[in-house]
Amino acid sequence: MLVCGQPPFQEANDSETLIMIMDCRYTVPVHISEECRDLISRMLQRDPGKRASLEEIESHVWLQGVDPSPASRSAVPLTSYKSLSQEEHDIIIQAMTLGGLFLNHWIWA
């Protein structure tokens, strides 16, 4: 999505999108470079054993010359082990729903 402005899997309805995701069938716009296409194809593999590792992604030719992720320079982990109270959880879900980020039936709380 960040590369070409659209998600790789976007069908007419959720069922068709899920089928495309599970079958790992996607399209890449013609203006995307071969190097970028290669990286996308290495990441979007159905078989986890065939997917590119984080190290392979970071060292891919398409990403050469790009500053490393700010996360790699941070001592703070990307995930939090803090448990949310039910009230905090409800506030977050409400904000996501009202903001149009997710529909209620997509959220498994």
PyMOL commands that place a pseudoatom at each C-alpha (Angstrom):
pseudoatom trace, name=CA, resn=MET, resi=1, chain=A, elem=C, hetatm=0, pos=[0.000, 0.000, 0.000]
pseudoatom trace, name=CA, resn=LEU, resi=2, chain=A, elem=C, hetatm=0, pos=[2.807, 2.416, 0.769]
pseudoatom trace, name=CA, resn=VAL, resi=3, chain=A, elem=C, hetatm=0, pos=[4.512, 1.678, -2.529]
pseudoatom trace, name=CA, resn=CYS, resi=4, chain=A, elem=C, hetatm=0, pos=[1.669, 2.151, -4.962]
pseudoatom trace, name=CA, resn=GLY, resi=5, chain=A, elem=C, hetatm=0, pos=[-1.238, 3.698, -3.042]
pseudoatom trace, name=CA, resn=GLN, resi=6, chain=A, elem=C, hetatm=0, pos=[-3.472, 0.636, -2.985]
pseudoatom trace, name=CA, resn=PRO, resi=7, chain=A, elem=C, hetatm=0, pos=[-3.537, -2.591, -1.027]
pseudoatom trace, name=CA, resn=PRO, resi=8, chain=A, elem=C, hetatm=0, pos=[-2.318, -5.725, -2.806]
pseudoatom trace, name=CA, resn=PHE, resi=9, chain=A, elem=C, hetatm=0, pos=[-5.571, -7.534, -2.057]
pseudoatom trace, name=CA, resn=GLN, resi=10, chain=A, elem=C, hetatm=0, pos=[-8.684, -5.505, -2.760]
pseudoatom trace, name=CA, resn=GLU, resi=11, chain=A, elem=C, hetatm=0, pos=[-11.682, -7.317, -4.174]
pseudoatom trace, name=CA, resn=ALA, resi=12, chain=A, elem=C, hetatm=0, pos=[-15.401, -6.577, -4.410]
pseudoatom trace, name=CA, resn=ASN, resi=13, chain=A, elem=C, hetatm=0, pos=[-16.159, -8.081, -0.995]
pseudoatom trace, name=CA, resn=ASP, resi=14, chain=A, elem=C, hetatm=0, pos=[-14.423, -9.485, 2.068]
pseudoatom trace, name=CA, resn=SER, resi=15, chain=A, elem=C, hetatm=0, pos=[-14.892, -13.121, 0.986]
pseudoatom trace, name=CA, resn=GLU, resi=16, chain=A, elem=C, hetatm=0, pos=[-13.202, -12.552, -2.366]
pseudoatom trace, name=CA, resn=THR, resi=17, chain=A, elem=C, hetatm=0, pos=[-10.416, -10.587, -0.700]
pseudoatom trace, name=CA, resn=LEU, resi=18, chain=A, elem=C, hetatm=0, pos=[-9.818, -13.409, 1.786]
pseudoatom trace, name=CA, resn=ILE, resi=19, chain=A, elem=C, hetatm=0, pos=[-9.625, -15.936, -1.059]
pseudoatom trace, name=CA, resn=MET, resi=20, chain=A, elem=C, hetatm=0, pos=[-7.055, -13.762, -2.847]
pseudoatom trace, name=CA, resn=ILE, resi=21, chain=A, elem=C, hetatm=0, pos=[-5.016, -13.449, 0.354]
pseudoatom trace, name=CA, resn=MET, resi=22, chain=A, elem=C, hetatm=0, pos=[-5.139, -17.187, 1.067]
pseudoatom trace, name=CA, resn=ASP, resi=23, chain=A, elem=C, hetatm=0, pos=[-4.173, -17.996, -2.534]
pseudoatom trace, name=CA, resn=CYS, resi=24, chain=A, elem=C, hetatm=0, pos=[-1.549, -15.226, -2.473]
pseudoatom trace, name=CA, resn=ARG, resi=25, chain=A, elem=C, hetatm=0, pos=[-2.870, -13.804, -5.751]
pseudoatom trace, name=CA, resn=TYR, resi=26, chain=A, elem=C, hetatm=0, pos=[-2.228, -10.109, -6.151]
pseudoatom trace, name=CA, resn=THR, resi=27, chain=A, elem=C, hetatm=0, pos=[-1.431, -7.552, -8.806]
pseudoatom trace, name=CA, resn=VAL, resi=28, chain=A, elem=C, hetatm=0, pos=[1.329, -5.000, -8.873]
pseudoatom trace, name=CA, resn=PRO, resi=29, chain=A, elem=C, hetatm=0, pos=[0.853, -1.889, -11.022]
pseudoatom trace, name=CA, resn=VAL, resi=30, chain=A, elem=C, hetatm=0, pos=[3.034, -1.780, -14.148]
pseudoatom trace, name=CA, resn=HIS, resi=31, chain=A, elem=C, hetatm=0, pos=[4.918, 1.333, -13.021]
pseudoatom trace, name=CA, resn=ILE, resi=32, chain=A, elem=C, hetatm=0, pos=[6.485, -0.509, -10.050]
pseudoatom trace, name=CA, resn=SER, resi=33, chain=A, elem=C, hetatm=0, pos=[10.166, -1.335, -10.583]
pseudoatom trace, name=CA, resn=GLU, resi=34, chain=A, elem=C, hetatm=0, pos=[11.406, -4.903, -11.014]
pseudoatom trace, name=CA, resn=GLU, resi=35, chain=A, elem=C, hetatm=0, pos=[13.416, -4.605, -7.775]
pseudoatom trace, name=CA, resn=CYS, resi=36, chain=A, elem=C, hetatm=0, pos=[10.308, -3.572, -5.850]
pseudoatom trace, name=CA, resn=ARG, resi=37, chain=A, elem=C, hetatm=0, pos=[8.253, -6.332, -7.506]
pseudoatom trace, name=CA, resn=ASP, resi=38, chain=A, elem=C, hetatm=0, pos=[10.873, -8.841, -6.426]
pseudoatom trace, name=CA, resn=LEU, resi=39, chain=A, elem=C, hetatm=0, pos=[10.756, -7.650, -2.816]
pseudoatom trace, name=CA, resn=ILE, resi=40, chain=A, elem=C, hetatm=0, pos=[6.952, -7.775, -2.771]
pseudoatom trace, name=CA, resn=SER, resi=41, chain=A, elem=C, hetatm=0, pos=[6.958, -11.282, -4.210]
pseudoatom trace, name=CA, resn=ARG, resi=42, chain=A, elem=C, hetatm=0, pos=[9.492, -12.417, -1.579]
pseudoatom trace, name=CA, resn=MET, resi=43, chain=A, elem=C, hetatm=0, pos=[7.328, -11.039, 1.239]
pseudoatom trace, name=CA, resn=LEU, resi=44, chain=A, elem=C, hetatm=0, pos=[3.939, -12.220, -0.042]
pseudoatom trace, name=CA, resn=GLN, resi=45, chain=A, elem=C, hetatm=0, pos=[4.568, -15.943, -0.016]
pseudoatom trace, name=CA, resn=ARG, resi=46, chain=A, elem=C, hetatm=0, pos=[1.875, -18.342, 1.155]
pseudoatom trace, name=CA, resn=ASP, resi=47, chain=A, elem=C, hetatm=0, pos=[4.439, -20.761, 2.562]
pseudoatom trace, name=CA, resn=PRO, resi=48, chain=A, elem=C, hetatm=0, pos=[6.043, -19.107, 5.623]
pseudoatom trace, name=CA, resn=GLY, resi=49, chain=A, elem=C, hetatm=0, pos=[9.267, -21.020, 4.959]
pseudoatom trace, name=CA, resn=LYS, resi=50, chain=A, elem=C, hetatm=0, pos=[9.605, -19.321, 1.574]
pseudoatom trace, name=CA, resn=ARG, resi=51, chain=A, elem=C, hetatm=0, pos=[8.949, -15.780, 2.854]
pseudoatom trace, name=CA, resn=ALA, resi=52, chain=A, elem=C, hetatm=0, pos=[11.838, -13.373, 3.110]
pseudoatom trace, name=CA, resn=SER, resi=53, chain=A, elem=C, hetatm=0, pos=[13.186, -12.928, 6.613]
pseudoatom trace, name=CA, resn=LEU, resi=54, chain=A, elem=C, hetatm=0, pos=[13.465, -9.461, 8.128]
pseudoatom trace, name=CA, resn=GLU, resi=55, chain=A, elem=C, hetatm=0, pos=[17.199, -9.555, 7.463]
pseudoatom trace, name=CA, resn=GLU, resi=56, chain=A, elem=C, hetatm=0, pos=[16.596, -10.453, 3.804]
pseudoatom trace, name=CA, resn=ILE, resi=57, chain=A, elem=C, hetatm=0, pos=[14.052, -7.656, 3.480]
pseudoatom trace, name=CA, resn=GLU, resi=58, chain=A, elem=C, hetatm=0, pos=[16.363, -5.099, 5.075]
pseudoatom trace, name=CA, resn=SER, resi=59, chain=A, elem=C, hetatm=0, pos=[19.241, -6.087, 2.792]
pseudoatom trace, name=CA, resn=HIS, resi=60, chain=A, elem=C, hetatm=0, pos=[17.147, -6.260, -0.399]
pseudoatom trace, name=CA, resn=VAL, resi=61, chain=A, elem=C, hetatm=0, pos=[18.508, -4.204, -3.293]
pseudoatom trace, name=CA, resn=TRP, resi=62, chain=A, elem=C, hetatm=0, pos=[15.305, -2.130, -3.497]
pseudoatom trace, name=CA, resn=LEU, resi=63, chain=A, elem=C, hetatm=0, pos=[15.894, -0.858, 0.050]
pseudoatom trace, name=CA, resn=GLN, resi=64, chain=A, elem=C, hetatm=0, pos=[19.580, -0.060, -0.388]
pseudoatom trace, name=CA, resn=GLY, resi=65, chain=A, elem=C, hetatm=0, pos=[20.331, 3.541, 0.520]
pseudoatom trace, name=CA, resn=VAL, resi=66, chain=A, elem=C, hetatm=0, pos=[17.189, 3.850, 2.629]
pseudoatom trace, name=CA, resn=ASP, resi=67, chain=A, elem=C, hetatm=0, pos=[17.671, 4.855, 6.248]
pseudoatom trace, name=CA, resn=PRO, resi=68, chain=A, elem=C, hetatm=0, pos=[17.046, 1.934, 8.576]
pseudoatom trace, name=CA, resn=SER, resi=69, chain=A, elem=C, hetatm=0, pos=[13.814, 1.840, 10.496]
pseudoatom trace, name=CA, resn=PRO, resi=70, chain=A, elem=C, hetatm=0, pos=[13.714, 4.220, 13.457]
pseudoatom trace, name=CA, resn=ALA, resi=71, chain=A, elem=C, hetatm=0, pos=[12.624, 1.186, 15.454]
pseudoatom trace, name=CA, resn=SER, resi=72, chain=A, elem=C, hetatm=0, pos=[16.041, -0.397, 14.972]
pseudoatom trace, name=CA, resn=ARG, resi=73, chain=A, elem=C, hetatm=0, pos=[17.627, 2.610, 16.685]
pseudoatom trace, name=CA, resn=SER, resi=74, chain=A, elem=C, hetatm=0, pos=[15.193, 2.629, 19.572]
pseudoatom trace, name=CA, resn=ALA, resi=75, chain=A, elem=C, hetatm=0, pos=[15.610, 0.877, 22.880]
pseudoatom trace, name=CA, resn=VAL, resi=76, chain=A, elem=C, hetatm=0, pos=[11.822, 0.836, 23.260]
pseudoatom trace, name=CA, resn=PRO, resi=77, chain=A, elem=C, hetatm=0, pos=[10.174, -2.332, 21.955]
pseudoatom trace, name=CA, resn=LEU, resi=78, chain=A, elem=C, hetatm=0, pos=[7.541, -2.083, 19.226]
pseudoatom trace, name=CA, resn=THR, resi=79, chain=A, elem=C, hetatm=0, pos=[5.118, -4.091, 21.310]
pseudoatom trace, name=CA, resn=SER, resi=80, chain=A, elem=C, hetatm=0, pos=[3.844, -3.357, 24.747]
pseudoatom trace, name=CA, resn=TYR, resi=81, chain=A, elem=C, hetatm=0, pos=[3.360, -5.911, 27.440]
pseudoatom trace, name=CA, resn=LYS, resi=82, chain=A, elem=C, hetatm=0, pos=[1.134, -3.586, 29.440]
pseudoatom trace, name=CA, resn=SER, resi=83, chain=A, elem=C, hetatm=0, pos=[-2.354, -4.945, 29.893]
pseudoatom trace, name=CA, resn=LEU, resi=84, chain=A, elem=C, hetatm=0, pos=[-5.091, -2.520, 28.980]
pseudoatom trace, name=CA, resn=SER, resi=85, chain=A, elem=C, hetatm=0, pos=[-7.992, -2.008, 31.291]
pseudoatom trace, name=CA, resn=GLN, resi=86, chain=A, elem=C, hetatm=0, pos=[-11.374, -2.804, 29.804]
pseudoatom trace, name=CA, resn=GLU, resi=87, chain=A, elem=C, hetatm=0, pos=[-12.132, 0.928, 29.759]
pseudoatom trace, name=CA, resn=GLU, resi=88, chain=A, elem=C, hetatm=0, pos=[-8.921, 1.709, 27.802]
pseudoatom trace, name=CA, resn=HIS, resi=89, chain=A, elem=C, hetatm=0, pos=[-9.675, -1.151, 25.421]
pseudoatom trace, name=CA, resn=ASP, resi=90, chain=A, elem=C, hetatm=0, pos=[-13.230, 0.109, 24.833]
pseudoatom trace, name=CA, resn=ILE, resi=91, chain=A, elem=C, hetatm=0, pos=[-12.003, 3.657, 24.182]
pseudoatom trace, name=CA, resn=ILE, resi=92, chain=A, elem=C, hetatm=0, pos=[-9.508, 2.430, 21.585]
pseudoatom trace, name=CA, resn=ILE, resi=93, chain=A, elem=C, hetatm=0, pos=[-12.075, 0.231, 19.840]
pseudoatom trace, name=CA, resn=GLN, resi=94, chain=A, elem=C, hetatm=0, pos=[-14.585, 3.083, 19.821]
pseudoatom trace, name=CA, resn=ALA, resi=95, chain=A, elem=C, hetatm=0, pos=[-12.034, 5.497, 18.345]
pseudoatom trace, name=CA, resn=MET, resi=96, chain=A, elem=C, hetatm=0, pos=[-11.067, 2.983, 15.663]
pseudoatom trace, name=CA, resn=THR, resi=97, chain=A, elem=C, hetatm=0, pos=[-14.695, 2.303, 14.788]
pseudoatom trace, name=CA, resn=LEU, resi=98, chain=A, elem=C, hetatm=0, pos=[-15.811, 5.946, 14.780]
pseudoatom trace, name=CA, resn=GLY, resi=99, chain=A, elem=C, hetatm=0, pos=[-12.734, 6.936, 12.829]
pseudoatom trace, name=CA, resn=GLY, resi=100, chain=A, elem=C, hetatm=0, pos=[-13.610, 4.455, 10.104]
pseudoatom trace, name=CA, resn=LEU, resi=101, chain=A, elem=C, hetatm=0, pos=[-10.459, 2.408, 10.653]
pseudoatom trace, name=CA, resn=PHE, resi=102, chain=A, elem=C, hetatm=0, pos=[-12.364, -0.801, 11.282]
pseudoatom trace, name=CA, resn=LEU, resi=103, chain=A, elem=C, hetatm=0, pos=[-15.900, -2.036, 11.294]
pseudoatom trace, name=CA, resn=ASN, resi=104, chain=A, elem=C, hetatm=0, pos=[-17.199, -3.677, 14.455]
pseudoatom trace, name=CA, resn=HIS, resi=105, chain=A, elem=C, hetatm=0, pos=[-17.459, -7.113, 12.863]
pseudoatom trace, name=CA, resn=TRP, resi=106, chain=A, elem=C, hetatm=0, pos=[-13.732, -7.003, 11.948]
pseudoatom trace, name=CA, resn=ILE, resi=107, chain=A, elem=C, hetatm=0, pos=[-12.634, -6.538, 15.535]
pseudoatom trace, name=CA, resn=TRP, resi=108, chain=A, elem=C, hetatm=0, pos=[-12.155, -9.590, 17.706]
pseudoatom trace, name=CA, resn=ALA, resi=109, chain=A, elem=C, hetatm=0, pos=[-11.913, -8.217, 21.202]
for i in range(1, 109): cmd.bond("trace and resi %d" % i, "trace and resi %d" % (i + 1))
show_as sticks, trace
zoom trace
